Amino acid sequence: MSDERPAWARRLSSEREARQWSQAEVVAALRAHAPKPLPEGSSMVRQWKRWESGEVMPSDFYKPIIAATFGTVTHAIFPVAGQRDGNAEIVAVSGMETLDIISRLQASDVDNATLDALRITTDRLCSEYPYLPGAQLLRFSVRGDVMAGPG
């Protein structure tokens, strides 16, 4: 059975399921990351269900809150039109989606600190790479450094 939902909607449900959260629990987590109080009661759970089903895309207000809740950047879940689809590239090369790769890492003897460091490093690479000077990028490729400071 194919999943016809948009990629961002599939990602929302995959991220939630990877954490073994119910929809009410993900809404509670959203509230913890929100810069101002979110609507109370079951309206946010209904809204989450609409997002996860792909019926409606979250507004620009909610996108960064959702990303922060899942410990990533907004564009990792909601790519800007015209940008490369990194997840499709990963699937084409490896046959696995990002969450499959993370699940495999979690099933190994890699501890949570290692996974957190990997997540932080990946987010930094994704966020800072476009803004690094060319000389620093060249140094990364030659030495294999990952986000090293000047030197």
C-alpha positions, 0 to 999 in steps of 0.5 A: 500500500503506497502512502500518498501523503506529502513527504513532510506529513510522512516525516511528522508521523515517522518522527512521532512514532520513532519516539513512541509518542501518541498524538497527545504526547507530541502536542504536549512536546509542541507546547513545551517548545512554543514561544507562546501558549498554544490553544488548549484542549483537544483542538491542537490534537485535531490540528496535529492529526490534520497535519500528519494526514497531509490534509493541511500544512502547518503554518509558518508559526508552527513549522519551527516549533515542530522542528524544535520539538524533533530536534532539527531545523525547519527546512529538514522537515519542510523543504523550500520549493526548488531545493534538493530532496535529500531524503529521496537521494538517501533512499536512492543510494541506500534503500533506507530513509533517514529514520530507518538509518537512525533506527539501525543506529539505535539498535546497535551499541551506539549510546544516546550521547553518540546519537545526540552528537551525530544529530548536533553535528549533522544539524550544524553541517546542514545549517552552517555549510552554505555560509562557510568561507570557501577556504574553510570548506576546502580544509574540511575536504582535505583534512576531513574535519567536521565543523572545526574552528579556524586554524 
